[in-house]
Amino acid sequence: MSSSPFFNRHESISREIKIYANLLYFDSLETTPVEDHAHLHELLRAAVLCNNARLEKKSGNWIIHGDPTEGALITLAHKAAMNPDLLNQEMPRSDVIPFESEHRYMATLHHDLSGHAFVFIKGAPERVLGMCSLQRINGEDIPIHVDHWQQMMDEIAGRGQRLLAIAFKTVFATQKQISFADVETGLTLLGIVGMIDPPRPEAVKAVLKCQNAGIRVKMITGDHAATAVAIAAQINIGDGSVLRGEDLDRMTDNELKEAIRSVDVFARTSPENKLRLVTALQADGQVVAMTGDGVNDAPALKRADVGVAMGKKGTEVAKETSEMVLADDNFASIARAVEEGRGIYDNLKKSIIYILPSNGGEAMIIVAAIIMGETLPITPVQILWVNMIISVTMSLTLAFEPPERNIMSRMPRSRMNPYSRRL
């Protein structure tokens, strides 16, 4: 079970980012003068200011400090010949509402050099759209066309792109702090950003490998449902069905237990949803391995039979909560670990099967001699010789024997009876 497929997030940043603003379409791989599109300039400005990431150039390579998604927005601003550092100087941040999975957006308060104050928001499109009453077109605010934006969101997400909506709101210049009440209503939508986030090729192969081994891989993500389904199709997870976090919230424990038997993709999930999913799978008799990297993943990681944290981008909380840490943040490493574990188990059985007959024979001969009152046919030195020289050395060769070729084509062993195979 996986909290998310393993993507090339850092690689995707420099490949393709697309903007859908005010019913117009821009491709960042094309040369688009920002000055020719005032609304695009406003959107990029908001994306830069409502952002905690930064770029640094070392030895000719660009390095992202912070969240990769936010880094993608900063990259886009650079491609549009905008200077993020200058923007932050012209409109310094006064206050911030950090992103939380419960609220699904981030908001920042800024004052420009003229004394005007603005609040910029970015977050899940369906959440931000519900907070907007207007949309920006050619410098003017008009009533928002929600149906059009919903249709556009479905179209973008259907291509497997991750979505972010960006909006803003003007406030009084005297305001120095913002609260949730300040941003819940009256926003103006600037646009929606869609960015590709392709799965690693080795992750696709690893998922297939796990499925052949009887391991059912489930994808739990905070992305849009259509995006989750599209990505899941690329890595052969699920049958196209998806459950959203709000769907899970309405289900009883028994209903959830039934649903997880047929659904493998879960979108817009909260930390509570992840914990319930892990608990439901365990209640259904499954052995659950959960991957995660954030603080919000910690409860589910701790609850799972095997918590697997990311070594590179994982938080310290996630690492300390987990039983395993992936040094390379690669799902394929989990598949290799399963293969290695099965090989070790097989070799242990081979060694035990080899050692037991010889040791059992020795014991039976000694017991028989004692019962019949005869002299022991085997001296202590001979027993030590057999055990230390013959049994140990030969079993060591079995312990290091390569795994069988079909080891990842077997079904997992039953949790109740480890010597049987689960069908």
Number of C-alpha atoms within 10 A of each C-alpha: 20 20 24 22 26 20 19 16 19 16 13 18 22 15 13 16 22 19 22 21 23 18 12 12 11 14 12 18 13 9 10 15 13 17 10 9 13 13 21 26 18 20 26 25 21 23 26 27 24 28 24 13 19 20 16 10 9 8 6 7 8 12 14 20 13 14 15 19 21 20 23 25 24 27 24 23 21 15 18 19 12 18 14 21 11 10 15 16 11 14 20 16 19 16 16 19 17 15 14 12 16 10 14 18 20 20 25 24 26 26 21 16 10 9 12 15 21 22 25 27 29 27 22 22 25 17 15 25 24 13 17 22 17 21 23 21 18 10 11 9 14 13 12 16 12 16 9 10 20 14 11 15 25 16 14 22 24 18 16 26 25 25 24 23 25 29 30 27 18 15 17 11 14 10 15 14 13 17 11 10 7 14 21 13 15 15 24 25 30 30 27 26 24 21 25 22 23 19 18 19 14 13 20 19 16 20 23 18 18 20 17 14 19 17 20 17 22 21 22 29 22 21 23 25 24 23 26 29 27 18 25 25 14 14 19 17 23 18 13 15 15 21 18 20 21 13 15 21 15 10 12 10 16 11 12 18 19 14 15 18 11 12 17 23 27 29 24 20 24 24 19 16 21 25 19 20 23 25 18 21 19 16 13 14 11 15 18 22 21 26 32 26 25 17 16 19 24 26 19 27 30 19 20 24 17 16 25 27 30 23 18 12 16 19 18 16 15 27 23 15 20 26 16 17 21 17 13 12 21 19 23 21 16 20 21 15 11 17 19 16 13 18 21 18 13 19 22 17 14 15 18 15 12 15 17 12 11 14 14 11 11 16 14 11 14 17 13 13 15 12 9 8 9 10 10 13 12 13 11 10 9 11 14 12 13 15 16 12 11 13 19 14 11 14 19 13 11 18 18 12 14 12 17 12 8 8 15 23 13 15 16 17 14 15 13 9 9 10 9 12 12 14 9
